[in-house]
């Protein structure tokens, strides 16, 4: 995911309960029957714990119970797909500290915005192999900086396949094509490269444990003509106003291919009933930014701006309160679309006051809303919350937790590869 708003392994019992409900696969869940298990997608791996988009981060996400791992994909100078959050690697690697690459520093325009840094398209894969990942979020543990390398998409799939066999459950991949128009303009288009890698591993088909996601629309439509793999339309925005309205400003106002084509509108148009109907013609789900589902408003206003309501000397999400849920989940399900919102994080400054500083409460609220999966920086928290939600929502969950996998209705336990 590109948008950052407010710009210990679990025991087997909890993981087992979290997986005791059947996994969500092709279509959204409906009806009053026992709820299906929402997917936990390890956002950039276990990015809350380790430097993102490394094999170690993905492996930890799997260890903590994630169903899918999410590699953001960019292209190298020689056309290889690597896992990086952005083409600009200055914030997520040690490249700025390596004198041999000092002359690679430059300014490029990405989605209409000039950025200075070190761009993957100026490096060969062999050169990328010499870089090491760093934790991009300053408040998180910096003790692992410089220890882990940058993986290719092939290596991420190989990890998922190997760990699936070891864990006895299917672990999927959820790649994002990062800035498709930008890469097309460089002559390094991502789409066919992604499909070639999937085909090489036997995962370019409808039943493969794969979702391909994008913030743009044209590349998803291109992919729809060439693959039956499930596709997800990401839905972004710029910010949330004091009254809870979602706001739009470039480059987070609309899909960038719309901007290039001169198409009017905003990301918000994609989650209207008409927009969802259009998305359904080329995609299988939406990945909306969380406030599209439940927004929030300032507790205290000063001069029209959010004020420090809790007295901690800071102004952030903890100084806001939730508004009632929107109809986006219901409307998306009516359109036949899955809903996988982003991004869930543990830091208290990112949690609305309603959640009382406990990230589990946020997850449970969104599970109750009916999402089909979600992106989590801390997949262990997401899995724990899913287990607690299951205990509330499924009468058989407690029996499965206590009496084990051989009980009727408990065949979906984690180690039985039910997902």
N, C-alpha and C positions, 0 to 999 in steps of 0.2 A: 504494500500500500504506500501511496506517496504522501498522504495527508496526516500530519501530526497536530492534533488540536491542542490548544494551550501550548500554540506554536512554541528442595530436598525430595527426592523421589517419594512418591506416595506408596502406601501399603497396598498389597494385592487385593485386599477386600474392597477398598474404595474403588480401585480401577475396575474390579469385576462388576460391582454394582453399576458403575457408570456405563458399562457396556452391556448390562443385562437387558436393556431395551433394544429393540431392533434398530440397526443403523439406517439413517436416511440415505437413499441412493438416488433414484432418478427423479421422482416427483415430490411435490410438497405434500405435507400431511394434512389430512382433513378429518372431520368427524369427531365423535365423542369417545372412540375406542382409546385404549391405553396409548399414550403418546409415544411416537418413535424417538429414537435417541438423536439429538442434534449432534452434528459433527463438531469436534474441536480441531481447529486448524492452527497449527503452530506457526504463528506470524513471524516470518523470517527465521523460523526455527523456534528456539526458546530465547527470543531476543531480550527478554527482561533479565535473563541470567548470564548469557554469554554473548560475545560479539556476533552480530547478526550475519546470516547467510554464510555460515561456515558448516562444514560437515559435523563438527562438534556440537554446534547449536541445534542442527537438525536432529542429530542422534539423541541429544538430551530431551528434545521435545517428544521424540518417540518413547524414550524411557519413562517420561512423565505421563504418557497416555494419549498423546495427540493421535488423531485418526489420519490427518493429512499434514504434510509439511509444505511450506510456501516459499519457493525460490522466485525472487524477482530476477528477470533475465535481461541482460544487455549484451551487446556484441563487441568482440575484440576487433582489432585492426585486421586480423586474418580470418575473421568470420566465425569464431567460436562463441558459443553461448556460455556466459559465466553468471554466477549468482551475485548480483550487487543491487542495492536498493535504487541506485541512480547511475546513469552513465558517468557522472562526476564522482570520483572515488576519494576526494580529498577528506571527507568527514568519516569515512568508514574503513580506511586503510592507513598504513604508515607511509604512503607514497611521498608525502610532502617532506619527509625526513630523510629521504634517500637521495644523496647528491647526484647519483648517476642519472636520475630522472628530472633534475631541476629544469632542464630545457624543455620539458614536456608541459610545463605550466602554461595555460592559455585561457582565453575567454571564448566560450561558445554560447550560442543562443539555443536554449532548449525550451520548446513550447512558447516561444516569443519572449523569453526572459533571459537576459545575459547572465552567465555564470562564469566565475573564474575558478580554475582548479585543474585537475588531472583527469582526463576522460578515457574511458576504456577503449574507445575506438582509435586512440593514438598508441596503443600498446598491443604487442603480439601476446598470444597465450603464454609463450615461454617467459616473457617479461612479467606477465601477471603472476606467474608461479613464484616470482621472487618477492611479491608483496605479502604483507601480513595484515590481518583484520584488527580493527580496534572498536571499542564500544563507543557508539556515536552519541549516546545519551549521557551527559555529564554526571547526572545524579546516580547512575548505576555503576556497578563494580567495574573499576578500570584495571583490576589485577590480572586480567587475561589478555590484555593488549599485546599484540606482537607474537602471540603463540600459535595462531591458527592461520592456515592458508585460504586462498580463494578457490572454491570448487567450480567445476563445469556442471552444466545441466546433466550430462551423462553421469557424472559421479553422484549427483543427488539422487537420480533414479536408481543407480546401482545400490546406493545405501538403503533406499526405501525397499527395494526388492530383497536385499539380503536380510534386513531387519524384519521384514514380513515373515520370512521363513523361520527366523530365530524366535520371533514372538508368537508365532502361530495365529497371526491375524493380519489382515490386509492393511498396509500403510500406503496411502496415496500421495500424489504430488499435485500441487495447486499453483502452477507457474503463472506469473504475470508477465505479459509482454510490456516492457517499460518504454514509454514514449515511442510508439510505433511510427508515427509520422517522421519524427526526428531521425530514426534509424533508416527509414526509407530514403530520406534526403541524403544520407551518407552513403547510400548504396549497400547498406547492411540490413536489409529488411529482415525482420525477426520471424515472420509467420511460417514460411516454408522450412526455416531452420528448426523451429520448434517441432514441427510435424516430422521432420527427418529424424530427429533424436528420438521422439516417441516411437516411430516405426522401427528404429534400430533395436529398441527394447521390447517390441511386441505390444506397445501400449497405445497405438493409434487406432482405437475402436471404441464403440459406444460403452462397452462394459468395462473398459479399463478404469482403474482407480485414479482418474485424472479429471481435473477441471482446468480450463484455460481462462484467465481473466484479463480484462483490459478496461482502462478508463476511456478509451476511444471506441468508436462504433464501426468505422469502416473496416478495420482489420478483423473484427469479430465476424462481420458479414462475409469477408473474404475467407476466413477459416471455415465458416458454416458450409461453404460450397466445396470444401476439400477434406472435411473430417466429420465424423460423427461423435467425436469426443465432446463432452459437456462443456458449454461456454457460459461465462458469467460476465454480465455488464456491471462494471463498478460505477458508483454514483458518488461524486465528490461535491464539495462546496468550499467556501473560503472560511466562514466563521458563523457564529450564532450571535445575534443581536441581544441586547439586554432583555428584550421582551420575548425571546425565544424564536424569533424569525430567523430562518437560515439565510445567510447573505452570500453574495457571489461577487468575486473579483478575479481578474485574470492572474494566474493561469488556471484557477480553480473554479471558474464560472461555467464552463461547458467543455465537452470533449474537444480536444485540440483539433481533431479532423474537421469538426464543425467550424472552428475559427478559420482554418485554412480554406474551407469551401465557402465561407461567407454565410453559413447557416445561422440564423438567429436562434435564441433560446438559451436555456441554462440546464445544468444537470437536473434541476428540479423537475423539468418537463418529463424526464424519463420515469418518474415515479407517480405521475398522474395515471388515471385509468387508460387514457389514450396512449401515453408513453409506454406503459407496461405492455399494452397490446402490441405496440411496435417492437419492443424488445423481444417479445415472445416469438416473433417471426425469425429471429436469428440466434437467440440465446436460450439457455435453460434456467437461468437464475439471475438475480441481481445481488450485488454486493454494496449495499448502501452504507454511507457514513452513519454512525449511530443516531445522531440527532434527527435524521429523517424518520426514525421510528419512535423515539422519545426525546423531545427537546427539553430545554430547561430555561428558566428565567432567573434574573438576578433577585436575590433576597432583599438587598438594599441598594437603592440608587442614590448617587450623588452627582449632580449636574448631568443627569442622563446617562451615567456610566455605572457599571457594577462597582460596588464598594466592598471593603473588607468586612463581611458580615460576621465572621467567626472570631475576629480579633487576633489572628495569628500574624498580622503584619503583611500579608500577601493577598492578592486578588486572583483567584483562579476558580476552577470548577467547584471547589468546596464551598464557594460563596453563592452557589446557585441552587435552585430547587426544581424538581421535575415538573413538567407539564403532563397532561394526560397523553397516552399513546395516540399516535396517528393511525390512519387506516391503511398504511402502506403494506404491512404484512398481510392483512386480510385481502387487499386488492391484488397483491402479487400472487397470492395463492389462488384467487379466483381466476387469474390469467394463466395459471399453470406454471408459475415460476417459483423456484426455490429462493430463499432469502438468507444470505450469509453476511451479516453486518460486520463492520470493522470500526476501530480496533480497541480491544479491551486490555486495560493495563492496571497494575496494582497500586501505583503511587497515589497517595491520598489526595494530592492536589488535582488529580484527574477524576475524582469521584464526586458526583453531586451530593449535596448535604443529606439527601434522603437515604443514602447508603451507609451513613454513620461511620465512614472511614473503613468499611469492610468491603473489599472488592467482590467477595462471594455474593453479597446482596445484589450487586449490579448484574452479575451473571444470571442469578436466579430470576431476577425481574425480566430479563430478555428471554430466558427459556420459557417462562410463563407466557410471554407474549406470543410465542409460537414460532420463533426463528428456527430454521432448519440446520443451522450451524453458525459458527462465529470465529473470528480471527482473534487469537490471544497471544500477547507477548509472554504471558506466564501460563502455559498450558496446564501446569499442575493445579493452579487455582481454578481454571475452567473445568477440569475434570472433577475436582472435589465438589464444585458447585453443581455440576450436572448430577452427581450422585445424590446430593441433598435434594435437588429438585425432583429426582426420580422417587425418592422416599415420600415426597409430598404428593406426587401426581399419579403414581402407579401403585395400586393396592398390593401387587405381588412383589414389589421391589424389596421390601424388608425381608420377606421369606427368602428371596434369592440371596440377599446379603448374608443372612444368618445360616441358612441350610445348604447353600452351595449350588454348584452348577448343574447337578443332576436332577434337581427338582423340575417338574413340568413347568414350562414357560420360562426357564432360565437358560435355555440353550444359546442365548446370545452373549454369553459371558466372554470376556476379553480374549482369553486364550483359545477359544474355540473358532476363531477366525470367522465370526458371523458377519463382519462388516465388509 
